[in-house]
Amino acid sequence: MPISDKITENLKKASWIRKMFEEGARLRALHGPDKVFDFTLGNPSGEPPPSFYEELKKLVLNPFPGMHGYMSNAGYEKTREAIAQALAEDTGLPFGPQHIVMTCGAGGGLNVVLKTILNPGDEVIVLVPYFMEYRFYIDNHGGKIKEVRTQPDFQPDFDALSAAISPQTKAIIINSPNNPTGVVYPESCLRQLGALLKTKEEELGTTIYLLSDEPYAKLVYDGVQVPSVFLSIRNSIVITSHSKDLSLAGERIGYIAIHPEIQDADLLFEGLVFCNRTLGFVNAPALMQQVVARLQRERADINEYLEKRNLLYDHLTALGFTMVKPQGAFYLFPRSPLADDLEFIRRAQKYNILLVPGSGFGLPGYFRLSYSVPKQTVINSLPAFTELAKELGLT
Ligand SMILES: Cc1ncc(COP(=O)(O)O)c(C=O)c1O
């Protein structure tokens, strides 16, 4: 075998993803791209805000010496100061640049954090359903994933969570607004989580990090705000990016922020910077660090996401699909009308609708629909959903 046994095994497990992409390409070639409704991707459909282009232009027209060179592995001091200042304003906590590490997106940031904190065999808890890459990120650094169920509304189930925490638990990953469900955890939930972690840390004599993966934090609707984990949980680390909120997914720019009062903050920061370097990221992209330093209060236009959420939510619920109304991100996670979500996905393909099965997020019996697509695709897809619902006897 030219590649490792583990990667061979992982490729086999993920083969349905490849099949889905192949099927999408086949349908597009057969019917034309505008007749295929591809709701599988998490790529932002919107463009970066005008302020992004203004800042980028200013930089490019006024280059400074060393602009494209290496900098500190933590990132530019000025960028980290700007982020720290925004976090300090939002939380009232004494954030400084010594609490921020610039990263290659949230994916890069999660790998850096896990590399820094995990000993072989340490357990990392994830809440089902979850972003499947966590499984691979945890395994990359010798950790063991532990899945914990959530409540029917996808909020944490504190009894299940409490029972899952063991002396081996090194971290819990949360993701709010959530991919795939779009749910947001309210402040009361974070406070309860903080209280549980404190009790468990005292009882077990261990440190349990709360890793809050927040790339969708600014994509929220209906006046909802994402409360800060820093106000409820001391041993907390936020990992985020501008992939979604500034529509910069391809630019790979994000950051890690550690709580100013986290245990052994200096050592943790040193470890993170070391791992950012030795995982081969070295530093986050230089030009993007300069640009986002000035855009901490900006976000891409979310009105179109909101319109598309409403169009699909209203249409699908009227057809008899059931789902929690998402308050953030750009996903819907309805219950599959067929117990076998893979079979449901196949039936949807007959109507040129491409979806991701809940199994892909550790929760069979559901499906994920990403409305990060052109609005016209959503509008054109509605009759196809009606036909699909009829075939399944929903309406
Ligand atoms: C929940 C979640 N976390 C992390 C990421 C990775 O984002 P980034 O592009 O910042 O690496 C994604 C991307 O889709 C995501 O959905």
The ligand as an SDF file (V2000), in Angstrom:
LIG
                    3D

 16 16  0  0  0  0  0  0  0  0999 V2000
  -17.7890   24.1150   12.4320 C   0  0  0  0  0  0  0  0  0  0  0  0
  -16.6210   24.4580   11.5970 C   0  0  0  0  0  0  0  0  0  0  0  0
  -15.4260   24.5970   12.1780 N   0  0  0  0  0  0  0  0  0  0  0  0
  -14.3180   24.9040   11.4690 C   0  0  0  0  0  0  0  0  0  0  0  0
  -14.3910   25.0660   10.1160 C   0  0  0  0  0  0  0  0  0  0  0  0
  -13.1230   25.3870    9.3720 C   0  0  0  0  0  0  0  0  0  0  0  0
  -13.1420   26.6850    8.9310 O   0  0  0  0  0  0  0  0  0  0  0  0
  -11.8270   27.4240    8.3740 P   0  0  0  0  0  0  0  0  0  0  0  0
  -12.1020   27.7320    6.9510 O   0  0  0  0  0  0  0  0  0  0  0  0
  -11.7290   28.6400    9.2040 O   0  0  0  0  0  0  0  0  0  0  0  0
  -10.6840   26.5030    8.5730 O   0  0  0  0  0  0  0  0  0  0  0  0
  -15.6100   24.9270    9.4430 C   0  0  0  0  0  0  0  0  0  0  0  0
  -15.7100   25.0490    7.9750 C   0  0  0  0  0  0  0  0  0  0  0  0
  -16.6800   24.7540    7.3360 O   0  0  0  0  0  0  0  0  0  0  0  0
  -16.7580   24.6180   10.2070 C   0  0  0  0  0  0  0  0  0  0  0  0
  -17.9660   24.4660    9.6460 O   0  0  0  0  0  0  0  0  0  0  0  0
  1  2  1  0
  2  3  1  0
  2 15  2  0
  3  4  2  0
  4  5  1  0
  5  6  1  0
  5 12  2  0
  6  7  1  0
  7  8  1  0
  8  9  2  0
  8 10  1  0
  8 11  1  0
 12 13  1  0
 12 15  1  0
 13 14  2  0
 15 16  1  0
M  END
$$$$
